[in-house]
């Protein structure tokens, strides 16, 4: 490869050219991936600027960077380092790319469901029907629970991460009960429903585009007005950016379920009450998903997230990490890191996040993103921490008294029996 070829190829497409770098180190000072693989953002940009193409392409650091964007706001020259990383991932030889990310990207492209785990339409529909039938029969107050599939003209089209129906189908029921109680008009799709786009993390622009087109076509066919991204970060960013980047025609909006949680609580649709925690005084903190907060909504969604949690656990029982909101640290699980073999590096990256959580002394870390949930759960187990890692929907249902006995997988002994009625699966307020 000719010297400076990489610099000219990838930097010309971005805001802030690598030659404008001041080598101030501001990017590296706030990057949890600094020092991994003997690399950091400042060194990475400098090597590109000097034309050290072979050394750059030989470093696995581009797969350890989580594309979290924390480096961009602090750069005085506004160099888009995550953009550089993305383009280098795209240039990486296919046989050298992490097999895990490559596999889930290829798998998703083969199915019109967009499922990275290969779940087919018939299997998806069967699992949904089985779980909803179980809830109707076992949980008082939800005998008429409906989970629409391919409902034309529905207001909201919800997506769902493939890991839920495949590995934790009972977790889907928690979300369904929230939506049922909100009374909104919604549907799943039999196609384009999967809430993941690992082709984006692979640097595969054509694969990224294909998945977004499949999702957009499914929503347009049903005539839904809003794609609601459930508690998962990167697909929200991948769809919003993909629709614009690839100029995909569409008539729907893309929103996060968190925005709706807050709206439904304010409207009185969700009867969330923190009285259950008055005497227990259990402390909670929250992880701000990079793809949702810093890279998409900004602090607005971070404030909505905190409103929802305070309503559910009590103002006095919420403890923020520092720093937080748009300035929060990435957990280390984003950017496709969960699907690489760099486990040690992922744990080293996440040590900053672990320390943040431990400093709050919270018993629970709420993670409204599947990747954040998996990574922080791995961190707590790896380092022997004592806090619990839970989804936002879990604490919402607990605060409404509708969390079933089989929907408490991630709760500790302190919350295992809260809200359960005697001899029944759930206690309705």
N, C-alpha and C positions, 0 to 999 in steps of 0.2 A: 504494500500500500504506500503511495507517495506521501511524503511529509505534508501536513496541513490539509490532506484530503478530507479527513473527518471534520476538521474545524470548518472548512468551507461548505461541506455537505450538510451538516446539522445546524450550524449556528446561523446560517443565512435565513432560516425559517423562523427564527425566534426573536423575541424582544430582548435587546441587550446583547451585543456581540461579545464573544469571549475575550477579544483583544481589549475591551474596555475595562476588564477586571483590574481592580486596584490592589488585589492581594491583601485586603484589609483583614480578612479572616472572620468577618461578621457571620458569614454563612456557616462556617465550620464551628463557631462557638456555640451555636444553638442547635446543632445537628446531632441527634443520638447515634447516627451512623458513622460519625467521625471516628477514625482510628481503626474501624473494621477493614480488614484486608489491606492494612497499611495505607489507607486512603481517607480523604475527607473532601468536602465540596470544593474548598479553595484549591487544593492540590489537583483535583480532578479538572477544574477549569483551566488551571495553569498548564497542565500537561497537554490539554487540547490546544491551547494557545501556542505552545512551543512546537506543535506538530509531532508529539510523541505518540503517534497513532498506534503502533504495535503494543506499547505498554498499556495504553488505555484499553485496547480491545482484549488484552490478556488479563485484565482485572475483573474479578467477579463482583466488585463493589457495585456495579450498576444493577445487580440483582439483590443487593442488600439495602440499597436506597429504597425507601417505601413511597417515593413520589409524594411526600406529605406536604410539600410547598412551604415548610417553615423557614426555609432559607431565602425565599423570594422577597418577602416584605422587608427584610433587614438589609438586602443588598442595595447599596447606594446607586449602583448602575443598572439595577433591575434585570440582572441576567437570569434567565429562566433555566435554572439548573435542572429541575425535574423534566423540562422539555428536552434538554440535552440528553438526559438519561433515557427518556422514552425513545428518542430517535436512534440512540446507540443500541438499545434493545432491538429495535427494528432491523438494524444492520448486522446484528449478531448472527453467526452461522447457525442454521436451524439445529444441527446436531450438537451444538454447544449450549443451547438454551436449556434452562432447568426443565427436566422431563416432566415434573409435576405440573407446572403451569402450562406447558405445551400440551399435555394430555387432556387437561380439563377444557382448554380452549378448543382443541380438535373435537372432543366429545360433544360440546355444546353446539358446534357447527353442524353436526350430523343429525340433530333433532330439531323439529319445529317448535319444541317446547323451550329451547335455548338452555336446557338443563346441562350443567357442567358435569353432572353425575350420570347423565344418560337416561334420565327418567322419561319414558314414553308417555304419550297422551293417555292411553288406556290405563296404564299403571297409576298415573297421577290422579285420574278421575276415581279409580277404584279406592285408592288410599283416602282421598277426601271423603268419599261416601262412607267408608268404614269408620273413620274417626268421628264424623258428625253423627252417625247413627249411635255410636257408643255414648257420646255426650247426651244425646236426647234421652237415652234409656237410663243413664246413671246419674245425671245431675239435675236436681230439682230446680225448676224455673227456666230450664232450657229445652223443654219438651218440643218446642216449636222452632228450634234453631234451624236456620236455613243457610246454606253455603252455596250461593248461585254459581253456576258455571255457564259461560258463554251467553249471559243475559244481554240481549241487545238493548241499547239505549240507556244502560245503567250509568249513573253519574260517575262512579269511581271504578277504575280497573286496578285491582290489587295484584302486585307480584309477590313472590315467595321464594326465599332461598331454597335451593334443592336439598340442602342438608336436612331441612325440617321434615318433609315427607319421607325421606329415605331413612334418616337416623333417629329423629325425635318427633314423630307425628303428633304426639300429645301437646307439643308446644304450639302447634297451629291452632288448637282449640282455644287456647288462652286468648289469642288475637281475635278469633271469631266471636268470642263472647263479648269482647269490648265493642266490636263493630255492631253486633246484634243489639246491644244496649243503646248504642248511639242512634239506631233507627235510620241510618243512611242507606241510600240506594247504591249497591255495589255488586261487583262480580269478579270472579276469577276468569281467566281464559283457559281453554284447553290447549291453546298455542301461545307461545311468547310470554309465558308467565314467570319464568325463572329469573330471579333477581341477582344474576351474576354475569360478569363480562370479563373473563380472564384473558380474552384476546387483547383487550386494552392493556393489561399488565404485561403481556408478552411482547408488546410493541408491534403487534400484527394489525395494521390499520384496516386491511381488507376484511379480516375476521371481525374486528370491532364493528365495522360498518354493517356487515351482514347480520350480526346479532341485533343491532339497533333497528335495522330495517324490518327484521322478522317481528320484533316486539311492536314496532309502530304499526305494521300492517294488521296485527291481531287486534290492536286497540281501535284502529280506524274502521275495521270491518264491523266491530260491535257498536261503533258510534259512541264510545265513552268520552267524557269530557276531561277527565283527569287520570293520569297514571300515578297511582299512589305507591311510592316505594316504602316497603315495610322496614323493619329495623335492620337495615343493611346499608352500608355507606357507598361502596364504590360504584354500584350499578346506577345510583342516583346521578353521580357525576358523569359516568360513562354514557348514560342515555342523554342527559341534558347537553353535554358537550358534543356527543356524537350527532345528535339531530342538527346542530349548528355546523359542526365541522364538515359533515358529509352532505349538508344541504338536503336533508330528507324531509319531504313534504309531510306535514302533520297538522291536525287541528286541535290537539289536546295539550293540556298543561302537564307539567311534571312536578309533583309535590312530595314532601315527606310525611309519613304517618304521624310524626311528632307534631307537625303543625296542626293536624286534625285532632290529636289527643287534646291539645291545649284549647282548641276551639270548642270541642264537645264538652269539656269541663266547664268552660265559661258559660256555655249555653244551658248548662244544667242537664245535659243528656247523660253524662256519666256522673253518677253520684259518688264521687271520690271523697273519702273522709279519712283523716289521719288520726282519729280518736283511738284506733287500735294501738297506736304507738305512744300514747300519753304517759303510760306507766312504764312501758318497756324501755323507751328512750334509746332505741337502737339507731345508730348513726349510719348515714349513707353518703357516699360521694358518687361522682359521675365522670365517665370518660367522654370527652368531646371527639366524635369521629372526624378525622381530618377531611375526608371526602365530602362530608355533609356540612361541616362548619367552616373551616378555613378556606376550602376550595370551592364552596358553593354558596350557601346562604349568608355566611358571615355570622356575626354575633346575634342576629335576630333569632335564628333557630336555637342558639345556645341559651338564650333567655327563655324561649318557649319551653325548652327542655327542662330548665330549672324550675319554671313555674309548675310544670306537671309534677315533678318530683316533690317539690315542697308541699303541694296540695295532698300528695299521697302519703308522705312520711312525717310531715310537720316541719315548719320553718326552722325550728330550733334543732331539728335532727338531721339537717343537711349540712355537710361540710365540704367546701370547695377545695379542689387541688390548687396548687400554685406552681406555675402559672396556669391559666385556664382559658376557656372560650377559644377565640381564634389563635391565641398564643400557646395553647396547650401543646404538650409533646405528643407525638405519635406513639402508639403503643408498641410498634415494631412488627405488627402482623399485617400491615397493609402492603400495597404494591405487589401482591402475589407472594409475599415472603412465607406465608403459611404453607404454600405448595412448593417450596424449595427444600433442598437438603442442608441448607445452612442453619441448622437448628441451634448450634452453639452461638453463632453470630446473632441469631434472632433473640436469644436469651440475653446476650450481652447488650444488644440494642435496647431491649425492654427494661433494663435495670433502672434507668432513669424514671420510667413510668412506675415501676414497682415502688421505688422510693417515694415518689409523689403520693401514691395511694397510702403507703404506710404512715407517712407524715400526718395524714388526716385522722388517723386512728379510727377510721370508719370500719364497721363490721361488714359492710357490703359495698361493692363497686358496681354501679349500674352501667351496663354497656349496650347502648342502643344501636349496635352494629355487630353482625355475626363475626366478622374478622376480629374486631376488638374483643368480643366475648371469648373467642377461642384463644387468642394470644394472651389475654390477661389471666384466663384460667390456667394456661400453660405456665405463665410466669409464677403464679401463686403456688402451683405444685412444684415447680422446679426449685424455687428458693425456699419452700417450706413456710410460706406466709399463711396467716390464719384467717384472712378475710374471705368472703364469698363473692362470687361473680355471677350477676343475674341480668336477665333481660328487663327492659323497662315494662313490657306488658305484664310480667309476673307481679311486679309491685303494684301496678294499677289494679289488677284483678284482686290482689290481696286487700287493697284499700277499699274495694267495693264489696268485699265479702263474698266473692264469687270464684275464688281460686280452688279448683278441685283437689282432692287428695292425691291424685296421680300427676299433678301439674306442679310439683314442688321439688323437682330434681336438684335444683341449685340452691335451695334454701338450707340454712343451717338448723340445728336443733332449736335455736331460739325462736324461729318462725314456723317450724314444721307443723304446729297445730293451730296456729292463729287463723281464726275465721272458719274453722271446720265445725259443722253442727254435729250433734251426737247421732251416730248411726247413719249419716248421710254423706254424700260425696262433697257437698258444698253447702254453705250457709248463705242464704240470700238476705240482704238487708231489707 
